Amino acid sequence: MAQRVDLIIVGAGMAGLSAAAEAADHGASVLVLEKEAECGGSSLLSGRYMAFAGTDLQEAAGFDDTPESLVADMLAVGEGKNETALVEAYGRHQLETYSWLKTKGVQFHAVQAVSGHSIPRGHQITPAQAIETLKLSAEASGKVRVLTEAPVRRLKKNSDGRVTTVVYEQDGTEFEAEATHGILLTAGGFSRSKQLLSDVAPQLDGAIRIGGKGNVGDGIRMAVEQGAWTRDYAYLKGTYGFHPTADGPRKSQALAFYKGAIIVNKEARRFVNESISYKLIGTEALRQENGETYQIWDQDVMDAGVEGDALYDFRKLLDLGLIESAPSLDALAARMNLPAGELKKTVADYNAAVRNDNDVFGRRTLTHHFGKPVVLDRAPFYAMRTTVAMLATYAGVAVNEQAQVLNPFGEPIDGLFSAGEMVGGFHGAGYMTGSSLGKAAIFGRIAVRTAIKSAVVS
């Protein structure tokens, strides 16, 4: 006989555990199934930011922000390809979710200006702390059971066509579990699936693979089997900013260009506006010869680094030998095997453009609409060989603003919900830093509320 609970959640990252903690607040019985040995998935590999507007941290730092500005930035970065209803739902629920996460014990450390933000609204967390806190909060209710090393294989409908049952394995034995209120898929993307990436995004063959090791698209496959439509495969992009060794034991990333660095190719020439989304920069970087690019900056930019920050701790990467330093541009070029004359000309042309506000690539800010570019003229100089990584896919099943999975005709599939990385339609053609973890928490909670409300009505 199948186990029976109110809700079944497939995947225990930010979306799944936010949903579990929300369900616990409502007194719902929940079974969380995670196929890996530990919870967290790609959430643990994230840049550590969540995008919120109008928070106490922003106020304390003197930043005046609004949900409307946040929504406008998301739609602009997504080039209007986002599902507006999803982005607006994010805007409506984001501040309340931020406060809710704080009450659960999730710690927010600082606010930074990051990709796609007109105002600094990247709220830094420690992903492991957030994941463990949400898990413990959910389990403390006595209503939530989290099983690890329990991969879900298939979903089943009942005789009425409602998705009610999961088939999963544990310790070599197959089990079934039934959900009376609904099944929530939060199983991550497919950054580790060579087959899926080759099928839908062959342009990313040159990107290194560093996503969660369990991210092979199984959640998307299960949803599609039940009739789900998919979105945003055409907009799949890699993430720029990683050292080529990032596919090893450590995730080595630096976004010095958002603090003022420039990006050059192997000919020491710029090829992109460094203030745009690092997803869009990644697309341009893969078009360079051998995908070979470098970030170049000076001591002033180095001093703008942030100790302990996953994206801006330049000193740590320097100590690890992943950033090179030299007393002059000539010496830096020699170390990086770049043409010295061209590098000096590129830097000189850029500095003149900054002073005259006439950059040939249109750079007017540090990131999106925030910050002013700076000249690069204070020795020593720094360089980091930089590549594109497939960290998260941000494409997948179609959902509505209630987190219900939709069929090809835009109709909800009864009993099936989804949130997190495996959802398509939210980001559109670009990506705003912090919106991935943000949407995971927000729509994980929305899915639970929708499922519970639907169960009460029925």
TAVEN-V224713 format. One line per field, one symbol per residue. ss: DSSP state (h for helix, s for strand, l for the rest). burial: + if it has 24 or more other ideal C-beta (glycine too) atoms within 12 Angstrom, else -. A space follows every 50 residues. Layout:
BEGIN
ss: ???
burial: ???
END
This chain:
BEGIN
ss: llsssssssslllhhhhhhhhhhhhllllsssslllllllhhhhhlllss sllllhhhhhhlllllhhhhhhhhhhhllllllhhhhhhhhhhhhhhhhh hhhhllllllsslllllllllsssllhhhhhhhhhhhhhhlllsssslll lsssssslllllssssssssllsssssssssssssllllllllhhhhhhh lhhhlllssllllllllhhhhhhhhllslsslhhhlllsssslhhhhlll llsllhhhlllssssllllslllllllhhhhhhhhhllhhhlsssssshh hhhllllllllllhhhhhhllllsssllhhhhhhhhlllhhhhhhhhhhh hhhhhhllllllllllsllsllllllllllsssssssssslllllsslsl lllssssllllsssssssllllslllllllllllhhhhhhhhhhhhhhhh hhhhhhhl
burial: --+-++++++++++++++++++++++-+++++++++--++++++++++++ +++++-++----+-+-+-++++++++++--+++--++-+++-++++++-+ ++-+-+-+-++++++++++++++++++++++++++-+++-+-++++++-+ ++++++-----+++++++-+----+++++++++++++++++++--++--+ +-++-+++++++-+++++++++++-++++++++-++++++++++-++--- ++++++++++++++++-+++++++++++++++++++-+--++++++++++ ++-+++--++++++-+++---+++++--+--++-++-+----++-++-++ +-++----+-+-+-++++-++-++++---+++++++++++++++++++++ +++++++----+++++++++++++++++++++++++++++++++++++++ ++-++---
END
